[in-house]
């Protein structure tokens, strides 16, 4: 299908001069990388990254100071100092970057570049989650201060075939999200796929293994013919935002602030063809900092079936998955949640249909109305628990063990979620329906710190 857009164009990925760590100036490339900013949630994790190397990228993406203004100013000063000291240096010419991650059986490859920004109504880049204004404001202030894109978004699209290389696996066999259309220069016939397969036969620009055991490799693509091939291929496709909704919203906001065309018209992204390298989808859990498990369970019993189940955590999560699958096969709402924080695990399922009818908004597709995140936020958080969706009340945590540990330490409640099916994410995105924020966690996520984009370099 033909993708709408300016001049009939779909995705427009352009080369840029990557800003990268100079290997000789840091302890190791692995020691200066970090997960994305919203994955680094535990204080001990932040301290571990800060102490891994004095130049760890976390000092830019999550600077520590007494006020937001001081944090952003500190990040900008640190970035300028690292460039002046030769810790970070720009590549000599604009390039696209082939990025590979290998984690055991999971292999992912994609292209990092500067993507022309487009509003949702053009149908080129499809968000699937709502965003929180305070997070967008914080990221916007940081980007303004540093005049840089410090970490790439993860975007998924579907190419037209498997090309000549070996397809990666997601670990669960699922097909990744994103859509693509037929046309010349398809990914399997000599476009982006051929360029990637050609690049990985060369010596990589950098190669490192991070502490989690994941291997990372990066190659530069500068040949004009390769760049043309990638451009011709991608213009037939649209992409789904797999990870980075707040940063994408920030890109669009900052672009609107500028009247003249320029580098703010583009955003740093990693584009992955999920026909070749399927992504995995995981849940994002909730930490209710000021709600005790006893209070949460007492209120939940008014409208949910509540059962205490056996641990340890992996077994409890298996029970949650089994309950979710069983609920989907029965009449009624297919929702189940796992509560923790008091040293035990409690399964919530079979919500009262009357409660859902009163609390879940009408006028949305059934797939949206029955999402676990929808029911959690509207029926439980808003109605039964009266928990405001503000940072001092709710934390969003990717790791289930971290959510449980923090709940037990704070006397709060962890709400553990089951992952949303990729088909539902894609279906709602195509309809222009946003899921509640932090509904999904796609991966593998790109490591932060391997390549940055300075907006003063173009």
C-alpha atoms as one frame of an Amber mdcrd trajectory, in Angstrom:
protein
   0.000   0.000   0.000   1.074   3.574  -0.524   1.953   5.476   2.637   0.575
   9.042   2.860   2.871  11.885   3.696   4.516  15.021   2.338   5.226  14.476
  -1.322   3.964  10.900  -1.050   6.901   9.992   1.196   6.784   7.548   4.078
   9.729   7.101   6.425  12.627   9.457   5.631  15.772   8.403   7.490  18.758
  10.681   6.922  22.461  10.426   7.794  23.952  12.516  10.593  27.363  13.024
  12.188  27.213  10.729  15.179  28.687  11.961  18.441  30.470   9.007  20.051
  32.737   8.155  22.960  36.453   8.086  22.187  37.454   4.615  23.391  40.880
   5.719  24.592  39.363   8.347  26.919  37.027   6.031  28.865  37.506   2.877
  30.901  35.481   0.811  28.436  32.588   1.379  26.078  30.458  -0.998  28.144
  31.104   1.062  31.284  29.758   4.289  29.753  26.481   2.865  28.417  23.118
   2.765  30.172  19.605   1.436  29.629  17.083   4.079  28.455  16.348   6.785
  31.014  12.926   5.397  31.983  14.319   1.917  32.690  16.846   3.207  35.246
  14.411   3.511  38.143  16.132   2.105  41.214  18.500   4.405  43.146  21.033
   1.580  43.458  20.926   1.102  39.689  21.591   4.798  39.122  24.499   4.782
  41.586  25.946   1.671  39.960  25.957   3.364  36.555  27.428   6.582  37.930
  30.284   4.698  39.563  30.947   2.387  36.599  32.821   5.202  34.857  32.961
   8.968  35.543  31.766   9.506  31.971  28.752   7.165  32.050  25.949   8.490
  29.848  23.531   8.404  32.799  25.125  11.696  33.912  23.567  13.234  30.797
  20.202  11.467  30.606  19.515  11.487  34.380  21.669  14.235  35.910  21.396
  14.607  39.683  20.873  18.072  41.216  18.519  19.886  43.583  16.097  21.240
  40.979  15.003  20.450  37.416  16.677  23.632  36.164  19.944  22.693  37.854
  19.776  19.143  36.496  19.328  20.262  32.911  21.996  22.952  33.218  24.376
  20.380  34.677  23.732  17.965  31.797  24.438  20.707  29.244  27.665  21.717
  30.992  28.784  18.093  31.264  28.123  17.478  27.577  30.104  20.575  26.573
  32.986  19.625  28.869  33.175  16.059  27.578  33.344  17.340  24.002  35.992
  19.932  24.885  38.039  17.267  26.687  37.806  14.845  23.758  35.738  12.264
  25.663  33.015  12.596  23.017  33.877  13.395  19.412  31.819  13.676  16.202
  32.337  11.301  13.327  34.001  12.892  10.286  30.996  12.703   7.956  27.248
  12.064   8.094  26.261   8.404   8.205  23.535   5.942   8.997  24.545   3.348
  11.573  23.824  -0.372  11.490  23.279  -1.471  15.081  23.305  -5.097  16.225
  22.322  -6.560  19.593  22.829 -10.222  20.404  21.484 -11.699  23.632  21.785
 -15.473  23.537  19.327 -16.665  20.873  17.906 -13.172  20.394  19.411 -11.221
  17.487  18.313  -7.749  16.490  19.658  -5.481  13.769  18.434  -2.108  12.628
  19.392   1.303  11.314  20.084   4.348  13.477  19.514   7.665  11.759  17.772
  11.027  11.928  14.107  10.516  11.002  12.059  13.355   9.563   9.328  14.148
  12.074   5.697  13.831  11.068   2.445  14.400  12.965   0.199  11.474  13.731
  -2.423  12.443  11.166   0.041  11.806   8.333   0.044   8.119   9.275   3.817
   7.681   8.899   4.820   7.177  12.546   2.124   5.590  14.696   2.094   6.049
  18.465   0.167   3.493  20.473   0.329   4.968  23.981  -0.700   8.188  25.658
   2.017  10.313  27.248   2.360  12.082  30.600   2.791  15.865  30.187   5.270
  16.254  33.037   7.616  13.698  31.450   7.456  15.436  28.067   8.183  18.747
  29.787  11.228  17.304  31.538  12.634  15.714  28.365  11.973  18.922  26.412
  13.884  21.012  28.958  16.779  18.545  28.800  16.883  18.573  24.988  16.726
  22.362  24.867  19.570  22.657  27.367  21.854  20.105  25.707  20.781  20.730
  22.074  21.207  17.007  21.612  19.346  13.749  21.204  21.050  11.546  23.776
  19.332   8.222  23.075  17.480   6.774  20.084  13.821   5.815  20.065  12.937
   2.269  19.008  10.631   2.186  15.948   9.285  -0.969  14.308   8.282  -1.430
  10.678   7.586  -4.467   8.522   9.703  -4.980   5.447   8.698  -7.043   2.448
  10.689 -10.185   3.051  13.542 -11.867   4.854  16.318 -10.768   2.530  19.533
 -12.731   2.414  20.430 -12.761   6.100  19.462 -14.875   9.058  16.339 -13.698
  10.782  16.500 -12.973  14.485  14.156 -14.439  17.054  12.257 -12.702  19.784
  12.404 -15.541  22.247   8.640 -16.040  22.030   8.279 -16.568  18.293   5.962
 -13.590  17.905   5.904 -11.423  14.840   6.833  -7.836  15.561   4.559  -4.849
  15.056   4.632  -2.228  12.348   3.320  -2.154   8.823   4.764  -1.836   5.392
   3.537  -1.764   1.842   4.571  -3.339  -1.376   6.738  -1.369  -3.703  10.095
  -1.199  -5.332  13.178  -1.385  -3.209  11.605  -3.674  -0.589  13.612  -4.777
   2.416  13.958  -8.301   1.075  14.971  -7.311  -2.459  17.946  -5.062  -1.998
  16.960  -2.064   0.126  17.663  -1.613   3.813  18.107  -5.371   4.363  20.848
  -5.615   1.736  22.650  -2.597   3.153  22.557  -4.086   6.659  23.753  -7.498
   5.467  26.584  -5.881   3.549  27.660  -3.734   6.500  27.931  -6.581   9.001
  30.516  -8.328   6.814  32.931  -5.497   7.555  34.901  -4.814  10.707  32.572
  -3.030  13.148  33.093   0.566  14.183  32.731  -0.572  17.787  32.033  -3.804
  19.616  31.286  -4.225  23.313  29.508  -6.508  25.755  27.501  -4.838  28.497
  27.208  -6.160  32.045  23.929  -7.910  31.245  25.760 -10.128  28.744  24.349
  -8.464  25.620  26.768  -7.997  22.709  26.541  -4.678  20.838  28.140  -3.843
  17.490  27.930  -0.722  15.335  28.850  -0.030  11.687  28.818   3.204   9.676
  27.039   3.429   6.306  28.280   6.309   4.156  28.308   4.971   0.595  25.943
   7.161  -1.487  24.463   4.155  -3.297  23.659   2.453   0.012  22.047   5.593
   1.373  19.896   5.910  -1.755  18.871   2.253  -1.452  17.783   2.715   2.145
  15.857   5.881   1.290  14.069   4.240  -1.650  13.100   1.280   0.536  11.843
   3.135   3.595   9.679   5.623   1.695   7.159   2.791   1.210   6.763   2.145
   4.914   5.258   3.471   8.094   6.462   2.614  11.606   5.079   1.942  15.051
   6.705   3.580  18.064   7.846   0.552  20.032   9.689   2.477  22.738  10.035
   6.227  23.264   6.571   7.816  23.103   7.557  10.633  25.443  10.709  11.423
  23.475   8.754  11.382  20.199   6.194  13.782  21.682   9.139  15.911  22.824
  10.638  15.920  19.319   7.342  17.163  17.906   6.937  19.790  20.590  10.417
  21.230  20.073   9.997  21.234  16.314   6.852  23.327  16.676   8.808  25.921
  18.650  11.049  26.615  15.662   9.782  28.423  12.595  12.713  27.771  10.257
  13.610  24.333   8.857  16.634  22.784  10.478  18.000  19.904  12.586  15.001
  20.037  14.962  12.873  18.691  12.080  14.499  15.284  12.652  14.727  12.905
  15.607  17.216  10.195  16.536  15.709   6.709  16.067  16.568   3.051  15.668
  14.429   1.477  12.926  13.996  -2.303  13.124  12.355  -4.440  10.436  10.243
  -6.795  12.532   9.602  -9.123   9.593  13.271 -10.062  10.035  13.875  -9.312
  13.707  10.690  -9.697  15.785  10.524  -7.640  18.943   9.419  -9.032  22.277
   6.653  -7.382  24.285   6.720  -7.241  28.060   4.565  -5.557  30.676   5.351
  -2.416  32.670   4.372  -2.785  36.311   2.991  -0.200  38.734   4.395   0.739
  42.119   1.752   2.384  44.317   4.004   4.155  46.767   1.377   5.330  49.267
  -1.201   2.518  49.140  -0.641  -0.398  51.536  -1.373  -3.959  50.373  -4.024
  -4.335  53.106  -5.908  -1.243  51.921  -5.529  -2.264  48.275  -6.893  -5.755
  48.900  -9.770  -4.561  51.088 -10.988  -2.201  48.372 -10.375  -4.670  45.540
 -12.536  -7.338  47.182 -15.574  -5.135  46.569 -15.377  -5.791  42.824 -12.765
  -8.490  42.089 -12.177 -12.082  43.040  -9.052 -12.044  45.248  -6.941 -15.124
  45.970  -3.595 -15.500  47.739  -1.347 -17.674  45.572   1.961 -19.442  45.945
   5.340 -17.904  45.211   8.139 -17.444  44.542   7.797 -14.583  42.053   8.398
 -16.626  38.847   5.701 -19.098  39.884   3.310 -16.285  40.805   3.857 -14.680
  37.391   3.113 -18.025  35.734  -0.159 -18.162  37.659  -0.970 -14.628  36.479
  -0.339 -15.677  32.862  -2.502 -18.772  33.287  -5.321 -16.738  34.847  -5.163
 -14.195  32.022  -5.375 -16.883  29.363  -8.242 -18.607  31.184 -10.150 -15.323
  31.501  -9.837 -14.701  27.767 -11.490 -18.050  27.063 -14.475 -17.343  29.321
 -17.351 -14.853  29.110 -16.737 -11.564  30.884 -13.764  -9.242  31.231 -10.374
 -10.871  30.518  -8.483  -8.996  33.223  -6.138 -10.266  35.915  -3.558  -8.564
  38.129  -0.977  -9.705  40.667  -0.577  -7.654  43.858   2.500  -7.821  46.092
   4.182  -5.861  48.848   3.280  -7.733  52.037   5.537 -10.742  51.431   2.802
 -12.653  49.604   1.165 -12.655  46.178  -2.509 -11.967  45.546  -4.322 -12.647
  42.277  -7.140 -10.292  41.266  -9.458 -11.401  38.464 -13.139 -11.579  37.429
 -13.923  -7.860  37.799 -17.543  -6.926  38.431 -19.173  -6.102  35.053 -21.228
  -3.353  36.694 -18.068  -1.632  37.945 -16.540  -1.756  34.466 -19.704  -0.388
  32.893 -19.646   2.572  35.296 -15.928   3.376  35.165 -14.496   2.442  31.763
 -15.250   5.160  29.161 -17.563   4.359  26.276 -16.904   5.260  22.659 -13.682
   3.269  22.314 -13.077  -0.098  20.627 -13.667  -3.184  22.746  -9.972  -4.042
  22.440  -9.170  -0.780  24.277 -11.962  -1.086  26.864 -10.780  -4.549  27.943
  -7.061  -3.770  28.190  -5.595  -4.536  31.607  -4.100  -1.035  31.727  -7.491
   0.523  30.940  -9.262  -1.442  33.671  -6.429  -0.826  36.138  -6.404   2.944
  35.669 -10.148   3.556  35.408 -11.662   0.907  37.692  -8.949   0.305  40.286
  -6.740   3.384  40.508  -9.399   6.017  39.851 -12.439   4.395  41.475 -11.595
   1.739  44.070  -8.198   2.995  45.247  -8.425   6.751  44.554  -4.728   6.894
  43.618  -3.748   9.992  41.573  -1.585   9.358  38.529   1.299  11.501  39.772
   4.952  10.524  40.291   4.751  10.729  44.076   1.951   8.143  43.998   2.711
   5.840  41.037   5.999   4.520  39.720   6.277   2.668  36.400   8.797  -0.171
  36.639   9.856  -2.591  33.911  11.367  -5.244  36.189   8.889  -7.248  38.281
  11.406  -8.119  40.998  12.347  -4.449  41.382   8.669  -3.499  41.691   8.101
  -6.082  44.451  11.298  -5.116  46.289  10.435  -1.425  46.288   6.850  -2.078
  47.393   8.031  -4.135  50.349  10.626  -1.528  51.298   8.165   1.399  51.076
   5.138  -0.367  52.526   3.377   0.185  49.222   1.730  -2.086  46.681   3.169
  -3.532  43.487   0.668  -4.241  40.710   2.210  -6.741  38.314   0.794  -6.868
  34.814   0.621  -9.406  31.988   2.026  -8.375  28.601  -0.355  -7.068  25.929
  -0.541  -9.051  22.703   1.304  -7.422  19.796  -1.719  -7.838  17.542  -3.785
  -5.660  19.887  -1.096  -2.958  19.973  -0.969  -2.879  16.196  -4.753  -2.966
  15.767  -5.283   0.029  18.043  -2.387   2.001  16.548  -3.820   1.549  13.062
  -7.150   2.925  14.308  -5.441   5.917  15.881  -6.456   4.792  19.381  -3.868
   5.438  22.099  -3.461   2.900  24.874  -2.990   4.139  28.443   0.569   5.295
  29.010   3.163   2.691  29.966   1.021  -0.184  28.674   3.842  -2.029  26.920
   7.587  -2.514  26.953   9.044  -3.521  23.599  12.579  -4.817  23.323  15.400
  -5.388  23.032  15.904  -1.676  23.678  18.968   0.049  22.218  21.757   0.779
  24.673  22.123   4.469  25.453  25.572   5.964  24.862  26.775   4.199  21.724
  25.839   7.061  19.390  24.388  10.521  20.169  23.092  13.246  17.867  24.200
  16.809  18.472  21.780  19.303  16.969  24.610  21.778  16.527  26.299  19.352
  14.120  23.154  18.751  12.016
